[in-house]
Amino acid sequence: MPTRTKPLHYVILILIVAGAALLRIQYNTVTLIDTPIRGDATSYVNYANNLVEHRTFSRSRESTPPVPDNYWAPGYPSFLAAVIVIANTLEQDSYTLTLRLQAVLGAATVLLVFLFARLVMSAAWALFAAALMSISPHAVSLGSYLLTETLFAFLLTLALLLFALSIRSLNPK
């Protein structure tokens, strides 16, 4: 059974999560991508634009109205569509807003890793797991691309935490 989390552990956790956020924001700020919307990102953006403009799930940009399809899962395109609507409302650039939100999701994933790890190990080891996640080059760099990995990692970690908490509530000790 894990020991009690001390106030110092919370201070360290806040520093780790803040560091993770700053690292991701800085990486997104200084990294120059020659063609940011290419490959799979093109399909995600097309789906998102068609959802916003035509209320149709389609990656086609050739026909108006676009012909609906189901080649891709709707999760990330729906996330991008929501960001586009928010960006338009705030009169912001949707690409920049997406990168900022992905940095926040990346930092939030670090927090979720701590909370999940804390269910099965001491606070010190859970902090170590969160620190490793916060500086993972793969996790840091993924937020600078319009790809599903950042959102998926956040949602998967959240699902694991909620699942573990629900199992724990069925068998309290």
Secondary structure, DSSP 8 states (H G I E B T S, - for coil): ------HHHHHHHHHHHHHHHHHHHHHHHH---SSSS-THHHHHHHHHHHHHHHS------SSSS-----SS-SHHHHHHHHHHHHHHHHT--HHHHHHHHHHHHHHHHHHHHHHHHHTTS-HHHHHHHHHHHHH-HHHHHHTTSSSTHHHHHHHHHHHHHHHHHHHHHHS--
